[in-house]
Amino acid sequence: MAQQQSVQRPSDAGRTVLTGARIARPSGVVERGRIAVEGGRIAAVRSRDADLGRDGGEVAAGAEGETMDLSGHLIVPGFVDMHVHGGGGGSFSSADPEECLAVIGTHRRHGTTSMVASTVTGELTDLARQAAVLAELVQQGELAGIHFEGPFISPHRCGAHQPELLRDPDPAEVRRLLDAAHGTAAMMTVAPELPGGLDSVRLLADAGVIAAVGHTDSSYDATRRAIDAGATVATHLFNAMPALAHRAPGPVAALLEDERITVELINDGTHLHPSVLQLAVRQAGDGRVAFITDAMGAAGMSDGMYPLGPMQVEVKDGVARISGGPTAGSIAGSTLTLDRAFRRAVTVDGLTVDQAVQALSATPARLLGIDDRTGSLSYGKDADLLVLDAAYAVVGVMRRGEWLVHPQKG
């Protein structure tokens, strides 16, 4: 993982005061709150009646900086996406820094202020080259880490990964990719039932990298062994793994029932039926669910043809599918952005705002080890926040105190 940054007291420069909005706090939503931002960090958070910050001082609405009345709006923490491949027509697998920055910019405009770049199965030399480029973006503060999704996954559950490029998870090759990431690897997805799978999970856990179970044909018992070996995340639960069955519960039951596991869910209405998503939320509990996009290059774009690693994907009616080869027709990631996932969670799935914020911000931030500086609207943390209107549409995005989407400018 990248070196953690310590939280420091905000400076007095660049003050912005946001007033009148509902504010999603760790303790719950407060009415008619006030947030002060100074020097890129949250200087204070107050309700109408009581100070909720740690500094205890009155938040001045003086002439320095700007004061905005956001009555009728909701302010939530910036979203944290721990599994995203692309967007805005670009891909993190391109190994092109400018294209990667365009991907980041697309998702930031939709409210994702922190994200992990996910790769797609490829030759090890190509993945190492991609990791070197992405590692620089992590070190520059543009990304929160790298997620290797493949090549150490099951050919029986390969989804949108090219089958001929898959390989067993040899710990030596796992180590090669970690080394290529120069300490910025955040997560790797592994099918633990493959030869070398459990040893690779142990290696990842020992290295401080999240070992995720996914794209797997694993049994219930084999999944339990992977959890005991150090796996802590389920890569897009339900997708690219055996279905839950009454005599063969498979990985789904093992991953849902164990408190050590956080489950990723793709809440786009295509990957999961609402009842299945609701079942997972009820079973896992609020603190063990992380909504992800698993987005590919078409996120934020129109229908058409897009690359996904070495493959071509056709997007029709917003659904991405492999266009040719042995996996033709397979769903190939999503075109989701996290603002849509949030809106769907509270308007379709019946989640509360608190539950949605937990799944989209607090839980992934904790998993990635960046919750000391983001993931909640708390004193001293980075001023990563969204302004949502009454229909939960994004009208403002602030990252580290800078407006990326200004509420008064649409």
URDA-V809793 format. One line per field, one symbol per residue. psi: psi as a letter, one per 20 degrees, with the letter a starting at -180 (. if undefined). A space follows every 10 residues. Layout:
BEGIN
psi: ???
END
This chain:
BEGIN
psi: qqpqpqpqpq riqlppppqi rqporhirpq qlapppppkj rohqpqahhq pjaihiqpoq lahpbqppok qirpprqqqo ojnpharkir qiihkohhgg hhgghghhij ioipqppprq paqhhghhgg hgghhhhghi jhqjapoonq jlrpiilhck qohiiqqqmp hhhghghghh iljjphqppq oiiqpighhh ggggghikpp opprlqkqrg ghhghhghij qiqopmqhpl rqqpqhinha hggghhipii pppqpomjig hpqhhgghgg ggghqhjjpo prhkqahipj rrqapqqncj rpppppkjpp qpiraijpiq pmbrkqqhhh ggghgihgij qrgggggghi fgghgghikj iiiriqnqpi rqmorqpqah jkqpippppl ipphophij.
END
